[in-house]
Amino acid sequence: MVAKEGEILELLGGRNKCFYIPVYQRKYSWMEKHCIQLIQDIKFAVNNNLKTHFLGSIVYHNTDIGGISVYSIIDGQQRITTISLLLLAIANVVNEKRIENVDLNNEDIISTKEIIESYFYINPYKKNLELKLKLTDEDSEYYRDLVLNNHFSNENNIGRNYSYFYETLKDLNFSVLKSYYNVITHFIGVNVSLASDDDPQRIFESLNSKNLALEESDKIRNFIFMKVDYDEQKILYNDYWKKITNNVEDVSKLIRFYLVLKTNEFVPENQLYYKFKDFMNNNQDINAKNVLQEILKYSGYMNRILNYSKNSKLPYQQSLYRLNKLDMSTIYPLVFICMDALVDNKSSNNEINSNDFDEIMMYIESFIVRRNFLKLSTSPLNKIFAFMPTEVYKLLEEGNSLKEAILLSLCNKTANSRFPKDAEFKSAFSTFELYNAKSPFRKYVLERLENYNHKEIIDVDNDISTGKLTIEHVMPQTLDEAWREYLGPNYEIIHQKYIDTIGNLTLTGYNSEYSNLIFIKKKTLPDKGFNYSSLYLNEYIKTQDEWGEKQINERALKLLDRAIEIWQYPSLENTIVFDILNPNTWKNVKITQFGREAFEYLLDNKLLTPEEVESFKDKAQSKLLVGAYYPVFSVTHEKGPTGKCHWAKKLYSYNGEDLYLTYEWFEEQFDLLSAFVKSKIK
């Protein structure tokens, strides 16, 4: 590698030179703001009588091909292209000024002939003029049309930036133009010429760690293409990379999903490039073409996922539409597996039909929704779906179908990664404060409840966004005197407990008209009241003459019945069942999870006496019996020694008493707990 400071125009000028931007480089991306800054730098240099201005570095490979010195630009294409546009604007402005002012035609202020011949053509004296600067893809066409025909469009950066330079320079007098041109001719850069044994990728990484960050996909693209020769670059770019970028906008995200499938690991966004390098370097049996072929395939799948049609009659398109409403792109690798296996009219061990696909998507949807209602952390989801392909492939090897393997993998999750069963979902549904959930989830839930099994679909999301519908609190958010009197002496408790829960929420087009009207007036308001609504969500409300705690709970239960149908839990024979008689089982799961399963079994089957229940409320007694560090049962969400509340997600009514079954109890006293459970289920 040879690095030498010099004038940039000295590098760019002269005959028989060609500056080639490799196909893997990103498009010309400088915007008008960058050009404005460049003009300001030039003005500063002129006003302060500076003789030079440092513009940056240009890194290249230089080879001789048929007597032409070809410079393959590794870094610096944005600067080179911008200087070229600026020089062209100066030449065109000067030519036009000379035409307009005959007296200046012979005044040798700026030689436009020299500009054009030195900086734009490989050899200006050949019959077939060939441009010196070879840009990539569409940029090459825009640039060629601009230089040869003076045709440009503000629809691309080439045209926009040239137009900015031209409009900025056209009203300047000759002396100012000359001073600007003088500064440009003295632009200084560090010209870095790479030797054949230099690693251009390492140099590229070093340079870009100090400048504006490239997208991870830009760095990956460069990593792939720098490893192949020029001819193969063109083939790989046109046959694969160009099609990939046409299919998806966020190529970085696509490659993350690809790596998840190949490595079975969660890949953080900021580590994508280095994870990809490691993957390529550790798998010498795959080449650039193999990788790009697979990424192209997945880009097609991702395009179908992102460009779903909500009006499509295809079942799996409806599933994709709903999953996108949940904004859960972490599931895409799993969806890719299903799309790989999707076939028509047959279903074998590793193939599925469109109905299977729809069913799998429905259960993934249920998995996500139920977890939301239980307020389970979303942080495990990235890893859950990253590890699932490995689990699925293992279950396939055991003879399960793809549908069975995916559903088993979902259902076998435990603790904070679990798929909540009906009992948990029912317990959380009525008290879930849907109005305080994130807006997309809130609209999604109401849309699913409204449209389920309906042929006349209401576009709830769009209608809320456009103001056609709003979310209505039947019992209003702010109670006036009439509502306080209507609800009775416990109005504060009722309002606080139920105001934002699903039993009190509905949809209406008349929110402003309802305002704080008392319930019967909301219901009977001429042409606008609930009585006149055709929405499913208002069906129960129309049948009621009063609205309070009783009605909110009853409506929540009716909506719960519908929710259980919509967001189902799979019925599978092969799901893992905790063998509470086998202590070895406990060593393969978190003891708290297994302990909870064991005690739920004892409680559900009424196997504990009232005396034992009392014992488990006492720390000393529970520790003596089963090794519990905290009380196993509690009548409150009391805090333990660590300051944490017992994670009392499940409330039991046992022998007439409400009890919380805690989640954080056990040290490693497996035998005590095992022995106690065994004694109860002889």
C-alpha positions as CSV (number, residue, x, y, z in Angstrom):
1,M,0.0,0.0,0.0
2,V,1.3,3.4,-1.0
3,A,-0.4,6.5,0.5
4,K,0.5,9.9,-0.9
5,E,-0.9,13.3,-0.4
6,G,-1.7,15.2,-3.6
7,E,-4.1,17.3,-5.6
8,I,-7.3,15.3,-6.4
9,L,-7.6,16.7,-9.9
10,E,-4.1,15.6,-10.7
11,L,-5.3,12.0,-10.0
12,L,-8.5,12.5,-12.0
13,G,-7.0,14.4,-14.9
14,G,-5.1,13.2,-18.0
15,R,-5.8,10.8,-20.8
16,N,-6.2,7.0,-20.8
17,K,-7.5,6.8,-17.3
18,C,-10.7,5.1,-16.2
19,F,-12.2,5.3,-12.7
20,Y,-14.4,2.3,-12.1
21,I,-16.8,2.0,-9.2
22,P,-17.3,-1.7,-8.4
23,V,-20.8,-3.0,-8.7
24,Y,-20.9,-4.0,-5.0
25,Q,-20.5,-0.4,-3.9
26,R,-23.6,1.5,-2.8
27,K,-25.2,4.0,-5.1
28,Y,-24.2,7.6,-5.2
29,S,-25.8,8.8,-2.0
30,W,-24.5,12.3,-1.3
31,M,-27.5,14.6,-0.9
32,E,-28.0,18.4,-1.3
33,K,-27.0,19.1,2.3
34,H,-23.5,17.6,1.5
35,C,-23.2,19.7,-1.6
36,I,-24.2,22.8,0.3
37,Q,-21.4,22.1,2.8
38,L,-18.9,21.7,0.0
39,I,-19.8,25.1,-1.5
40,Q,-19.5,26.6,2.0
41,D,-16.1,25.1,2.3
42,I,-15.1,26.6,-1.0
43,K,-16.4,30.0,-0.1
44,F,-14.5,29.8,3.2
45,A,-11.3,29.0,1.3
46,V,-11.8,31.9,-1.1
47,N,-12.7,34.4,1.6
48,N,-9.7,33.4,3.7
49,N,-7.3,33.2,0.8
50,L,-6.5,29.6,1.6
51,K,-4.4,27.8,-1.0
52,T,-5.6,24.3,-0.3
53,H,-8.6,22.4,1.1
54,F,-8.4,18.9,2.3
55,L,-11.2,16.8,0.9
56,G,-10.5,13.3,2.2
57,S,-9.0,10.0,1.0
58,I,-9.4,8.0,-2.2
59,V,-8.4,4.3,-2.0
60,Y,-8.0,2.3,-5.2
61,H,-6.5,-0.7,-7.0
62,N,-4.7,0.4,-10.1
63,T,-4.2,-2.0,-13.0
64,D,-3.3,-1.5,-16.7
65,I,-5.8,-2.9,-19.2
66,G,-4.9,-2.5,-22.9
67,G,-2.9,0.7,-22.3
68,I,-5.6,2.3,-20.1
69,S,-4.9,2.8,-16.4
70,V,-8.0,1.4,-14.6
71,Y,-8.6,2.6,-11.0
72,S,-11.0,0.4,-9.1
73,I,-12.3,2.7,-6.3
74,I,-12.5,1.0,-2.9
75,D,-13.3,4.2,-1.0
76,G,-14.0,7.7,-2.2
77,Q,-16.6,7.3,-4.9
78,Q,-18.9,9.9,-3.3
79,R,-16.2,12.6,-3.4
80,I,-15.1,11.8,-7.0
81,T,-18.6,11.8,-8.3
82,T,-19.5,15.1,-6.6
83,I,-16.3,16.8,-7.9
84,S,-17.2,15.6,-11.4
85,L,-20.7,17.1,-11.1
86,L,-19.3,20.4,-9.7
87,L,-16.8,20.6,-12.6
88,L,-19.5,19.9,-15.2
89,A,-21.7,22.6,-13.7
90,I,-18.8,25.2,-13.8
91,A,-18.1,24.3,-17.4
92,N,-21.7,24.6,-18.5
93,V,-22.2,27.9,-16.6
94,V,-19.1,29.4,-18.2
95,N,-20.1,28.3,-21.7
96,E,-23.5,29.8,-21.3
97,K,-22.1,33.1,-20.0
98,R,-19.7,33.4,-22.9
99,I,-22.6,32.8,-25.4
100,E,-24.6,35.5,-23.7
101,N,-21.7,38.0,-23.5
102,V,-19.8,38.1,-26.8
103,D,-17.2,40.5,-25.4
104,L,-16.0,37.8,-23.1
105,N,-15.9,35.0,-25.6
106,N,-12.2,35.3,-26.0
107,E,-11.3,36.0,-22.4
108,D,-9.4,33.0,-21.1
109,I,-10.9,32.9,-17.7
110,I,-11.7,29.2,-17.4
111,S,-10.9,26.7,-20.1
112,T,-14.1,24.6,-20.4
113,K,-12.5,22.6,-23.2
114,E,-9.7,21.6,-20.8
115,I,-12.2,20.6,-18.1
116,I,-14.2,18.4,-20.4
117,E,-11.3,16.8,-22.1
118,S,-9.2,16.2,-19.0
119,Y,-11.8,15.1,-16.5
120,F,-14.7,13.5,-18.4
121,Y,-13.3,11.4,-21.3
122,I,-10.8,8.6,-21.4
123,N,-9.5,9.9,-24.7
124,P,-11.3,13.0,-26.1
125,Y,-9.8,12.5,-29.5
126,K,-11.3,9.1,-30.2
127,K,-14.3,8.9,-32.4
128,N,-16.4,7.0,-29.9
129,L,-16.2,9.0,-26.7
130,E,-16.0,6.9,-23.6
131,L,-16.6,8.4,-20.2
132,K,-13.8,8.3,-17.7
133,L,-16.0,7.8,-14.6
134,K,-17.9,4.4,-14.5
135,L,-20.7,4.5,-11.9
136,T,-22.8,1.6,-10.8
137,D,-26.2,0.5,-12.0
138,E,-28.8,3.3,-12.7
139,D,-26.3,5.9,-11.6
140,S,-24.2,5.1,-14.7
141,E,-27.2,5.9,-16.9
142,Y,-28.1,9.1,-15.1
143,Y,-24.5,10.3,-15.2
144,R,-24.0,9.4,-18.9
145,D,-27.2,11.2,-20.0
146,L,-26.2,14.3,-18.0
147,V,-22.6,14.5,-19.4
148,L,-23.4,13.6,-23.1
149,N,-26.9,15.1,-23.5
150,N,-27.3,17.6,-20.6
151,H,-30.4,15.6,-19.6
152,F,-31.0,15.2,-15.9
153,S,-33.9,14.7,-13.4
154,N,-34.4,15.8,-9.8
155,E,-35.7,12.3,-9.1
156,N,-32.1,11.0,-8.4
157,N,-29.1,12.3,-6.5
158,I,-27.0,12.7,-9.7
159,G,-29.6,15.1,-11.2
160,R,-30.4,16.9,-7.9
161,N,-26.9,17.6,-7.0
162,Y,-25.9,18.8,-10.4
163,S,-28.9,21.1,-10.5
164,Y,-28.0,22.5,-7.1
165,F,-24.4,23.3,-8.3
166,Y,-25.7,24.8,-11.5
167,E,-28.3,27.0,-9.9
168,T,-25.8,28.1,-7.2
169,L,-23.1,29.1,-9.8
170,K,-25.1,30.5,-12.7
171,D,-25.5,34.0,-11.2
172,L,-21.9,34.4,-10.1
173,N,-19.6,36.6,-12.2
174,F,-16.5,35.3,-13.9
175,S,-14.0,36.4,-11.3
176,V,-15.9,34.6,-8.5
177,L,-16.3,31.4,-10.7
178,K,-12.5,31.6,-11.4
179,S,-11.8,31.8,-7.7
180,Y,-14.0,28.8,-7.0
181,Y,-12.4,26.8,-9.7
182,N,-8.9,27.7,-8.4
183,V,-9.9,26.2,-5.0
184,I,-11.2,23.1,-6.7
185,T,-8.0,22.6,-8.6
186,H,-6.1,22.6,-5.3
187,F,-8.4,20.2,-3.4
188,I,-6.0,18.0,-1.5
189,G,-6.6,14.3,-0.7
190,V,-4.7,11.3,0.4
191,N,-4.4,8.9,-2.6
192,V,-4.0,5.4,-1.3
193,S,-2.9,2.9,-3.9
194,L,-3.2,-0.8,-2.8
195,A,-0.8,-3.5,-3.8
196,S,-1.9,-6.9,-5.0
197,D,-1.3,-8.5,-1.6
198,D,-3.1,-5.8,0.4
199,D,-6.5,-6.8,1.9
200,P,-8.9,-4.2,0.6
201,Q,-11.7,-5.3,3.0
202,R,-9.6,-4.6,6.1
203,I,-8.6,-1.2,4.8
204,F,-12.3,-0.5,3.9
205,E,-13.4,-1.5,7.5
206,S,-10.7,0.8,9.0
207,L,-11.7,3.8,6.9
208,N,-15.4,3.4,7.5
209,S,-15.0,3.0,11.3
210,K,-13.8,6.6,11.3
211,N,-16.4,8.1,8.8
212,L,-20.2,8.0,8.5
213,A,-21.2,4.5,9.3
214,L,-22.4,2.3,6.5
215,E,-25.4,0.0,6.8
216,E,-24.4,-3.5,8.0
217,S,-25.7,-4.8,4.7
218,D,-23.3,-2.5,2.8
219,K,-20.4,-3.9,4.7
220,I,-21.5,-7.4,4.1
221,R,-22.0,-6.8,0.4
222,N,-18.5,-5.4,0.2
223,F,-17.1,-8.3,2.1
224,I,-18.7,-10.8,-0.3
225,F,-17.8,-9.0,-3.5
226,M,-14.3,-8.1,-2.7
227,K,-13.5,-11.8,-2.6
228,V,-14.3,-12.4,-6.2
229,D,-12.9,-11.1,-9.5
230,Y,-14.5,-8.3,-11.6
231,D,-16.4,-10.6,-14.0
232,E,-17.9,-12.6,-11.2
233,Q,-18.8,-9.4,-9.4
234,K,-21.0,-8.3,-12.3
235,I,-22.7,-11.8,-12.5
236,L,-23.3,-12.0,-8.8
237,Y,-24.5,-8.4,-8.6
238,N,-27.0,-8.7,-11.4
239,D,-28.2,-12.2,-10.8
240,Y,-28.5,-12.0,-7.0
241,W,-27.8,-8.8,-5.1
242,K,-29.8,-6.5,-7.3
243,K,-32.8,-8.8,-7.1
244,I,-32.4,-9.0,-3.3
245,T,-32.5,-5.2,-3.0
246,N,-35.5,-5.0,-5.3
247,N,-37.3,-7.5,-3.1
248,V,-36.6,-6.0,0.3
249,E,-35.7,-2.5,1.5
250,D,-34.0,-3.5,4.8
251,V,-31.4,-6.0,3.6
252,S,-29.6,-5.9,7.0
253,K,-32.7,-7.3,8.7
254,L,-33.0,-10.0,6.0
255,I,-29.4,-11.1,6.5
256,R,-30.0,-11.3,10.3
257,F,-32.8,-13.7,9.7
258,Y,-30.6,-15.7,7.3
259,L,-27.9,-16.0,10.0
260,V,-30.5,-17.0,12.6
261,L,-31.5,-19.9,10.4
262,K,-27.8,-20.9,9.6
263,T,-26.4,-20.4,13.1
264,N,-29.4,-20.9,15.4
265,E,-28.2,-17.9,17.4
266,F,-29.8,-14.5,18.1
267,V,-27.8,-11.9,16.2
268,P,-27.7,-8.4,17.6
269,E,-28.0,-5.6,15.0
270,N,-24.7,-4.0,15.9
271,Q,-22.8,-7.3,15.5
272,L,-24.4,-8.4,12.2
273,Y,-21.4,-7.7,10.0
274,Y,-18.9,-9.5,12.2
275,K,-21.2,-12.4,12.8
276,F,-21.6,-12.8,9.1
277,K,-17.8,-12.7,8.6
278,D,-17.4,-15.4,11.2
279,F,-20.0,-17.5,9.6
280,M,-18.4,-17.3,6.2
281,N,-14.8,-17.8,7.5
282,N,-15.9,-20.8,9.6
283,N,-17.7,-22.5,6.7
284,Q,-15.2,-22.8,3.9
285,D,-17.4,-25.2,2.0
286,I,-19.8,-22.5,1.0
287,N,-19.1,-19.7,-1.4
288,A,-20.5,-16.3,-2.3
289,K,-22.9,-17.7,-4.9
290,N,-24.3,-20.3,-2.5
291,V,-25.0,-17.6,0.2
292,L,-26.5,-15.2,-2.2
293,Q,-28.8,-17.8,-3.7
294,E,-30.2,-18.6,-0.3
295,I,-30.5,-14.9,0.7
296,L,-32.3,-14.2,-2.6
297,K,-34.8,-17.0,-1.8
298,Y,-35.5,-15.6,1.6
299,S,-35.8,-12.1,0.2
300,G,-38.7,-13.5,-1.9
301,Y,-40.3,-14.9,1.2
302,M,-39.8,-11.6,3.1
303,N,-41.3,-9.7,0.2
304,R,-44.4,-11.9,0.4
305,I,-44.7,-11.4,4.1
306,L,-44.3,-7.6,3.9
307,N,-46.5,-7.1,0.9
308,Y,-49.4,-9.2,2.2
309,S,-52.9,-8.3,0.9
310,K,-55.5,-7.9,3.7
311,N,-58.2,-8.5,1.0
312,S,-56.6,-11.7,-0.2
313,K,-58.8,-14.9,0.0
314,L,-55.8,-17.0,0.6
315,P,-55.8,-18.2,4.3
316,Y,-52.1,-17.8,4.8
317,Q,-52.2,-14.2,3.5
318,Q,-54.7,-13.3,6.2
319,S,-52.3,-14.9,8.7
320,L,-49.4,-12.8,7.5
321,Y,-51.6,-9.7,7.6
322,R,-52.4,-10.3,11.2
323,L,-48.9,-11.2,12.3
324,N,-47.6,-8.0,10.7
325,K,-50.2,-6.1,12.8
326,L,-48.4,-7.5,15.8
327,D,-45.0,-6.1,14.6
328,M,-43.2,-9.3,15.4
329,S,-40.5,-9.7,12.7
330,T,-38.5,-12.0,15.1
331,I,-40.8,-14.8,13.9
332,Y,-39.7,-14.4,10.2
333,P,-37.1,-17.2,10.3
334,L,-39.8,-19.6,11.4
335,V,-42.1,-18.3,8.7
336,F,-39.3,-18.9,6.2
337,I,-39.1,-22.5,7.2
338,C,-42.8,-22.9,6.7
339,M,-42.6,-21.2,3.3
340,D,-39.8,-23.5,2.3
341,A,-42.1,-26.5,3.1
342,L,-45.3,-25.0,1.6
343,V,-46.7,-27.1,-1.2
344,D,-50.1,-27.5,-2.8
345,N,-52.6,-30.3,-2.1
346,K,-50.3,-32.6,-0.2
347,S,-48.7,-32.8,3.2
348,S,-45.9,-35.1,4.1
349,N,-43.4,-35.2,7.0
350,N,-41.6,-32.0,6.0
351,E,-44.1,-30.5,3.7
352,I,-47.3,-28.5,4.5
353,N,-50.2,-27.2,2.6
354,S,-51.8,-23.8,2.8
355,N,-54.2,-24.9,5.6
356,D,-51.3,-26.2,7.7
357,F,-49.5,-23.0,7.1
358,D,-52.5,-21.0,8.2
359,E,-52.9,-23.1,11.4
360,I,-49.2,-22.7,12.3
361,M,-49.4,-19.0,11.9
362,M,-52.6,-18.9,13.9
363,Y,-50.9,-20.6,16.9
364,I,-47.8,-18.3,16.6
365,E,-50.3,-15.4,16.7
366,S,-51.9,-16.9,19.8
367,F,-48.6,-17.5,21.5
368,I,-47.7,-13.8,21.1
369,V,-51.2,-12.5,22.0
370,R,-51.6,-14.6,25.1
371,R,-48.1,-13.6,26.4
372,N,-49.1,-9.9,25.9
373,F,-52.3,-10.4,28.0
374,L,-50.2,-12.0,30.8
375,K,-47.6,-9.1,30.4
376,L,-44.8,-11.6,30.0
377,S,-41.6,-10.0,29.1
378,T,-40.9,-9.6,25.3
379,S,-37.2,-9.8,25.8
380,P,-37.0,-13.6,25.5
381,L,-38.8,-13.7,22.2
382,N,-35.7,-12.9,20.1
383,K,-33.9,-15.9,21.5
384,I,-37.1,-18.1,21.6
385,F,-37.5,-17.8,17.8
386,A,-33.8,-17.9,17.1
387,F,-33.4,-21.3,18.9
388,M,-36.7,-22.7,17.6
389,P,-35.4,-23.9,14.2
390,T,-32.9,-26.2,15.9
391,E,-35.7,-27.6,18.1
392,V,-38.0,-28.0,15.1
393,Y,-35.4,-29.9,13.1
394,K,-34.7,-32.2,16.0
395,L,-38.4,-32.9,16.4
396,L,-38.6,-33.6,12.7
397,E,-35.9,-36.2,13.1
398,E,-38.0,-37.9,15.8
399,G,-40.7,-38.5,13.2
400,N,-43.0,-35.5,13.8
401,S,-44.5,-33.6,11.0
402,L,-43.4,-30.0,10.5
403,K,-46.7,-28.7,11.9
404,E,-46.4,-31.0,15.0
405,A,-42.7,-30.0,15.4
406,I,-43.4,-26.3,15.5
407,L,-46.4,-26.6,17.8
408,L,-44.6,-28.9,20.1
409,S,-41.7,-26.5,20.3
410,L,-44.0,-23.7,21.2
411,C,-45.9,-25.7,23.8
412,N,-42.8,-27.1,25.5
413,K,-41.6,-23.6,26.5
414,T,-41.5,-23.0,30.2
415,A,-41.3,-20.2,32.7
416,N,-41.0,-16.7,31.1
417,S,-40.8,-18.3,27.7
418,R,-44.0,-20.3,28.1
419,F,-47.1,-20.4,25.9
420,P,-49.9,-19.5,28.4
421,K,-52.6,-22.1,28.7
422,D,-56.3,-21.4,28.9
423,A,-56.4,-21.1,32.7
424,E,-53.8,-18.4,32.8
425,F,-55.2,-16.6,29.8
426,K,-58.7,-16.6,31.3
427,S,-57.4,-15.3,34.6
428,A,-55.6,-12.4,32.9
429,F,-58.0,-11.5,30.1
430,S,-60.8,-9.7,32.1
431,T,-58.4,-7.6,34.2
432,F,-56.0,-6.7,31.3
433,E,-56.0,-2.9,30.8
434,L,-56.2,-3.0,27.0
435,Y,-56.5,0.8,26.7
436,N,-53.1,1.2,28.2
437,A,-51.4,-1.3,25.9
438,K,-49.4,-0.1,22.9
439,S,-51.7,1.4,20.2
440,P,-51.0,-1.2,17.5
441,F,-51.8,-4.1,19.9
442,R,-54.9,-2.3,21.2
443,K,-56.3,-1.8,17.7
444,Y,-55.3,-5.3,16.7
445,V,-57.2,-6.9,19.6
446,L,-60.4,-4.9,19.0
447,E,-60.2,-5.6,15.2
448,R,-59.9,-9.4,15.8
449,L,-62.7,-9.4,18.4
450,E,-64.9,-7.4,16.0
451,N,-64.3,-9.3,12.8
452,Y,-63.9,-12.9,13.9
453,N,-66.1,-15.1,11.8
454,H,-67.7,-12.1,10.1
455,K,-67.9,-11.8,6.3
456,E,-68.4,-8.0,6.4
457,I,-64.9,-6.9,7.6
458,I,-64.4,-3.6,9.4
459,D,-61.0,-2.1,8.8
460,V,-60.6,-1.0,12.5
461,D,-57.0,0.0,12.2
462,N,-57.6,2.3,9.3
463,D,-60.9,3.6,10.7
464,I,-59.3,4.6,14.0
465,S,-56.3,6.1,12.2
466,T,-58.6,8.3,10.0
467,G,-61.0,9.2,12.8
468,K,-64.0,7.3,11.4
469,L,-64.0,5.2,14.6
470,T,-62.6,5.8,18.1
471,I,-62.1,3.7,21.2
472,E,-65.0,4.4,23.6
473,H,-65.0,4.0,27.3
474,V,-68.6,3.0,28.1
475,M,-68.1,4.1,31.7
476,P,-66.3,7.4,30.9
477,Q,-62.6,8.1,31.7
478,T,-63.6,11.1,33.9
479,L,-66.7,10.7,36.1
480,D,-69.0,13.6,36.5
481,E,-71.5,14.0,39.3
482,A,-74.2,12.1,37.4
483,W,-71.9,9.1,36.8
484,R,-70.7,9.1,40.4
485,E,-74.2,9.0,41.7
486,Y,-75.1,6.3,39.1
487,L,-72.3,4.0,40.2
488,G,-73.0,4.4,43.9
489,P,-70.9,4.8,46.9
490,N,-68.1,2.5,45.6
491,Y,-67.7,4.5,42.4
492,E,-64.0,5.2,43.0
493,I,-63.1,1.5,43.4
494,I,-65.3,0.5,40.4
495,H,-63.8,3.2,38.2
496,Q,-60.2,2.5,39.1
497,K,-60.6,-1.3,38.7
498,Y,-62.5,-1.4,35.4
499,I,-62.0,1.9,33.5
500,D,-59.4,0.6,31.0
501,T,-60.3,-3.1,30.9
502,I,-61.6,-4.8,27.9
503,G,-65.1,-5.2,29.4
504,N,-65.5,-1.4,29.4
505,L,-64.1,-0.7,25.9
506,T,-65.8,-0.6,22.6
507,L,-65.8,1.2,19.2
508,T,-67.9,4.0,18.1
509,G,-68.1,6.7,15.4
510,Y,-69.7,9.1,17.9
511,N,-67.2,9.6,20.7
512,S,-67.6,13.4,20.8
513,E,-71.4,13.1,20.9
514,Y,-71.3,10.6,23.8
515,S,-68.8,12.6,25.8
516,N,-69.8,12.0,29.5
517,L,-73.5,11.1,28.9
518,I,-75.0,8.8,31.3
519,F,-75.2,5.2,30.0
520,I,-78.9,5.1,29.0
521,K,-78.4,8.3,26.9
522,K,-75.4,6.8,25.2
523,K,-77.4,3.8,24.4
524,T,-80.5,5.6,23.1
525,L,-79.1,8.7,21.5
526,P,-81.2,9.0,18.2
527,D,-79.4,7.4,15.2
528,K,-76.1,7.4,17.1
529,G,-76.5,5.5,20.3
530,F,-75.3,1.9,20.9
531,N,-78.8,0.7,20.0
532,Y,-78.2,1.8,16.4
533,S,-74.7,0.3,16.1
534,S,-74.1,-2.6,13.8
535,L,-70.7,-3.5,15.4
536,Y,-70.3,-6.9,17.1
537,L,-68.5,-5.2,20.0
538,N,-71.7,-3.3,20.9
539,E,-74.1,-6.3,20.7
540,Y,-74.1,-7.0,24.5
541,I,-74.1,-3.3,25.4
542,K,-77.4,-2.9,23.4
543,T,-79.1,-5.5,25.6
544,Q,-78.3,-3.8,28.9
545,D,-80.4,-1.2,30.8
546,E,-77.6,-0.4,33.3
547,W,-73.8,-0.2,33.2
548,G,-71.7,-1.0,36.2
549,E,-69.4,-3.6,37.7
550,K,-71.7,-6.5,37.0
551,Q,-72.2,-5.6,33.3
552,I,-68.5,-5.0,32.7
553,N,-67.6,-8.4,34.2
554,E,-70.3,-10.2,32.2
555,R,-69.3,-8.5,28.9
556,A,-65.6,-9.4,29.6
557,L,-66.6,-13.0,30.0
558,K,-68.5,-13.0,26.8
559,L,-65.5,-11.5,25.0
560,L,-63.3,-14.1,26.7
561,D,-65.3,-16.9,25.1
562,R,-64.7,-15.3,21.7
563,A,-61.0,-14.7,22.6
564,I,-60.5,-18.4,23.5
565,E,-61.8,-19.3,20.0
566,I,-59.6,-16.7,18.3
567,W,-56.3,-17.2,20.2
568,Q,-56.3,-21.0,20.8
569,Y,-53.9,-23.2,22.6
570,P,-52.8,-26.2,20.6
571,S,-54.2,-29.7,21.5
572,L,-51.2,-32.0,21.2
573,E,-50.6,-35.4,22.7
574,N,-46.8,-35.1,22.6
575,T,-46.3,-32.0,24.7
576,I,-44.0,-32.4,27.6
577,V,-45.8,-33.3,30.9
578,F,-43.9,-32.8,34.1
579,D,-43.5,-36.2,35.7
580,I,-43.8,-35.1,39.3
581,L,-42.9,-38.6,40.5
582,N,-39.5,-38.5,38.8
583,P,-37.0,-36.2,40.6
584,N,-34.8,-36.4,37.4
585,T,-37.3,-34.4,35.6
586,W,-36.7,-31.5,38.0
587,K,-33.1,-31.3,37.1
588,N,-33.9,-30.5,33.4
589,V,-36.2,-27.5,34.2
590,K,-36.2,-24.5,36.5
591,I,-37.1,-25.7,39.9
592,T,-39.5,-22.8,40.4
593,Q,-41.4,-23.8,37.3
594,F,-41.5,-27.5,38.2
595,G,-42.5,-26.6,41.8
596,R,-45.3,-24.4,40.5
597,E,-46.5,-27.2,38.3
598,A,-46.4,-29.7,41.2
599,F,-48.3,-27.5,43.6
600,E,-50.9,-26.5,40.9
601,Y,-51.5,-30.2,40.5
602,L,-52.0,-30.6,44.3
603,L,-54.3,-27.6,44.5
604,D,-56.3,-28.5,41.4
605,N,-56.9,-32.0,42.7
606,K,-57.7,-30.8,46.2
607,L,-54.9,-32.9,47.7
608,L,-53.9,-30.5,50.4
609,T,-55.6,-30.3,53.8
610,P,-56.6,-26.9,55.3
611,E,-53.9,-27.5,57.9
612,E,-51.2,-28.0,55.3
613,V,-52.3,-24.9,53.5
614,E,-51.9,-22.9,56.7
615,S,-48.4,-24.5,57.2
616,F,-47.4,-23.3,53.8
617,K,-48.1,-19.7,54.7
618,D,-45.4,-19.9,57.4
619,K,-41.8,-19.5,56.2
620,A,-40.3,-21.8,58.8
621,Q,-42.9,-24.5,58.2
622,S,-42.7,-24.4,54.4
623,K,-39.0,-24.6,54.5
624,L,-39.1,-27.6,56.8
625,L,-41.5,-29.4,54.5
626,V,-40.3,-28.6,51.0
627,G,-37.2,-26.5,51.2
628,A,-39.0,-23.3,50.3
629,Y,-37.1,-20.0,51.0
630,Y,-40.3,-18.0,50.9
631,P,-43.8,-18.9,52.0
632,V,-45.4,-21.1,49.3
633,F,-48.8,-19.5,49.8
634,S,-49.6,-15.9,50.5
635,V,-52.7,-13.9,50.9
636,T,-50.9,-10.8,49.5
637,H,-48.2,-9.9,47.0
638,E,-45.8,-9.6,49.9
639,K,-42.1,-8.8,49.3
640,G,-39.5,-11.4,50.2
641,P,-36.0,-10.9,51.5
642,T,-34.7,-9.8,48.1
643,G,-37.3,-7.0,47.9
644,K,-39.1,-8.7,45.1
645,C,-42.8,-9.3,45.2
646,H,-43.8,-12.9,45.0
647,W,-44.6,-13.4,41.3
648,A,-48.2,-14.3,42.2
649,K,-49.5,-14.6,38.7
650,K,-52.2,-17.2,39.7
651,L,-54.9,-16.7,42.2
652,Y,-56.6,-19.8,43.8
653,S,-59.8,-20.1,45.7
654,Y,-59.1,-23.0,48.0
655,N,-61.6,-24.1,50.7
656,G,-63.2,-20.6,50.5
657,E,-59.9,-18.7,50.8
658,D,-58.1,-16.7,48.1
659,L,-54.4,-17.8,47.9
660,Y,-51.5,-16.6,45.7
661,L,-49.2,-19.4,44.6
662,T,-45.7,-17.9,44.5
663,Y,-43.1,-18.5,41.9
664,E,-39.8,-17.9,43.7
665,W,-39.4,-20.4,46.4
666,F,-36.9,-23.1,46.2
667,E,-33.2,-23.5,47.0
668,E,-31.8,-26.8,45.6
669,Q,-33.7,-29.1,48.0
670,F,-35.2,-31.3,45.3
671,D,-35.7,-34.4,47.5
672,L,-37.8,-32.6,50.1
673,L,-40.2,-31.2,47.6
674,S,-40.2,-34.5,45.6
675,A,-40.9,-36.6,48.7
676,F,-43.8,-34.3,49.8
677,V,-45.4,-34.4,46.4
678,K,-45.1,-38.2,46.2
679,S,-46.7,-38.6,49.6
680,K,-49.8,-36.6,48.4
681,I,-50.4,-38.6,45.2
682,K,-50.0,-42.2,46.3
